[in-house]
Amino acid sequence: MMPIVAVGSPKATPLHKCIKSWKSRVKAASKVRAAWNRFRGSDCGREWYAALLAAYGKRCVYCDHSPAHTIDHRGATAGAKGRGRVLAWTNWAPCCGDCNRLKGTSRGLVDPFREDPRKYLAFGPLTGAPQVRPGANGAGRKKGLRTIGVLRLGHEVLNDGRRTTCRSLVRALKDYVQEPRAASRANVCRESEAAPPHRAALRDLILTPAEAGPYEPIVAAALTLFPELRTWAENPNGVDVSAMAADGG
């Protein structure tokens, strides 16, 4: 799970024009879920879904593993007040079907739109398994444990994906340490950029190499040659990883 920078609602007039009538329908509907399903199946709903993926990417914001085929409502949509959030852009998150189903109406989970998940969650680069961030306070520990449990972030498929992602970056770092040239630097950047899954595990690998076991010497040596990687890991939304490939080598 990576921190997400909230993007403003699309400015396209047709999108806002079509959703206006749907908001009235949801408000008047006897069954909100049915109205939402009708909206998602409409041309208007599909266009808004495409806009959401364009804004936040095509991968689930929770597991950072599966394609985001659904829209999660981050805040409650039950009751009179909740109806107003059903079609609110700020209440939507691209999500895979499994995470959407598991999350359900659960509250008190890490919200990557509001906070850096790394404050609560840690991922072992060797095992890929999640745990509560060491040093988290009581409330933070509770939130971390609840997030891991509700979303089943410790599922072996996810753990294996994180292990694989970390191994791929370590191989790229090793090549770069052995021959720090432009091509190998660019390969490191490709392994770290926005497209690959499980970047949270990469952040932990880079920011806490002492916990990376046999990977530590390679990561430490690479960071000496390529300190911008740490800058990216500390602020992944503020650094253009692809641009780093041209900054050295």
N, C-alpha and C positions, 0 to 999 in steps of 0.2 A: 504494500500500500504506500503510495507516494503522495506528497502534498499537492493539492490542486489549486491553481489560481482561478478564482471565479471569473467567468467571462460574461460580459453584459449581453442582454437579449439582442438577437439579430435585428438590424434596422430595416430589413426588407418589408415594405408596406404590405404586399400580398399576404405575408405570414401573419401579420398583426390583424389584418382585415378578416382573414378566415377564422382565426381563433376567437375573435370577438363573439361570434354567434355561438361557438361551442361553449364559451364560458357561461352564456345565458342558459344553454341546455343543461349543463352540469348543475347549475344553481337550482334549476327547476326539476331535475330528475329525482325520481323516488329512490333509485338505486345508483349511487355514485359510481360504483365499480363497473356496472354495465355501461354507463355513459362514458366512462374513461376508455373502456374497451372499444366502443364505437368510434370514439375520437381517434384512437391509435390505428384503427383500420381504415380511416378516411384518408383522402389525399392530403388534407391539411395536417393530420397527425403524422403521416409519413414524411412530409416536408419538414415539420418541426423536429422529428427524430433525426433526419439527415443533418439539420442545422446543429443539433446537440453533438453528434459525432464529429462534425467539422470543428466544433469549438473545443472538445475535450479528448478527441481521439476515439478509436474504435475498440479499445480494450476496457474491460470492467475496472472501475475505479477502486474496487474493494480487493479483489483477489489479484489483480494485475496479471491475470493469466488467460482467461477466456475472452472471446469476443463479446462486446456489449450488445446483446440482441434485445434488451429491454430497457425501460426507463424506471429507475427507482425514485420514489418520493422520499426525499431526505427527512421531511417533517410530516407530522400526522395530518391525515386528510379526513379524519372522522369528525362528525359534528358540524354545526353551522359554520364555525370559523375555518374548519378544515377544508370545506368545499372551495373556499377561495384559493387554496394552495394546490388544488388538483392540477390546474393548468398553469401554474406559476413557473416560469422558466427558472427562477432562483431555487425552486424546490426539486428540480430534476437532476438526476445523475445517471450517466450511461452505466449500465450494469448487466452482468450476465444473468441468465435465468436462475442458476443455482444460488448465487448470492442474493438475488432479489427474493427468492422463495425463503431462504434461510433467515434473512434479515427480517422479513415480514414487517410487523409493527414494533419491533424491538427498539428501544431507546437506550441512551447511555453508552452508545458505541463511539469509537473514534470516527470523527467526521473529517475526511481529508480536505474538505473545502474550508474548514475553519481552523484546523490545527495540523501541525506536522506530525504524522503518525509515528515518526521515529522517537518522539517524546515518550511514547507508550510501548512501542513494539520493537523487538530486536530479532534478527534472523541470522542463525548460525551459518557461516559460509561453507562449512564442511557438511553439516547435516541438512541445511535448508529449513530446519524446524523453527517455528516462531516461539518466542517467549516474551514475558514482560520485560521492558527495558530495565536493566539493573539500575537501582537508585531511584526508581519512580516512587513517588509518595503513595500514601494509602489510597487516595482517590484515583490516582493515575494507575496504580497497580490493578485496582478493581476494573477500571475502564479497559485496560489492556487485556486482562483475563477474559472479560466479557466479550470483547471483540473477537479474540481468538476462538472462543468457544462457540459463539452464535454463528459466526461465518465459517467455522471449521477451517481456519487458516492453517491448521496443522495436518490437513489431509495429505497423504503420501504423494499424490499427484502434484500438489503444489510444492511440497518439500523437494521432490525430484526436480521440478522445474527450476527452483532456486539454486540447487546444487549445480545443475547444468549451466545455468547462467553465470554463476561464480567461476566455474572451471573454464568457461569460454573466455572470460575476462582475464583470468590468471594466465592462460596460454598467450593471449595477446600482450599482456604485460611482460611476460618472459621474453617473447620475441623482441619487444622494444628495448628491454634491458640489454639483451645480447647484441642488438644492432639498432641503436637509436636513430633511425632515419625517418624520413617523411612518411614512407609507405607504412611502416610499422606503427608510427604515431597515429596515422589515420585509421588504422585497424582498431587501435585502442578506443578511439572516439566512436567508431561504429558500434563497438560492443557496449558503449556507455550511453548512447543517445536515446531519444524518447521511444523509438519503436520497439526494442526488445522488451520482453516481459520481466517481471521480478527485479526491477531496478532497486527496490528497497534493500534487497540482499547485497547488491553491488555497493550501495552507500555504506552499509555496515562493513563490508570488506575493506573499503577505502579509508573510512574514518576510524575503524578500530582494528588495524592489522594485527595487533598483538593477540587478538582472539581468533586469528585465522589459521593457527597451527602451522603446518608446513608451508602455507602460502605466505606467511609473514615476511620472509626475506625478499621474495620477489616483489611483493606489494611495496615494501619499504624502499627498495632500490628504485622501483619505478616512480614513486612519488618524489624521490630526490631529483630525478631527471624531468619529471612531468608534474610539478606541484599544482598545476591548474586543475588536475583531477580532484584534489581535495577541495578546491574552491567550488567545483561543480557539486560535489557530494554535500557540501555544507549549504549550498543554495541552488538546488537543481533547477528551479524555475527562473533563476536570474542569470544563468550562464548558458550561452549558445555552444553546446558541445561540438557541433560540426565545425564551428569557427576555430576551435582550439587546434584542429589538425593543421591549420595553416600558420599557427603562431610559433612553430618551432620545428626542429627536426633537421 
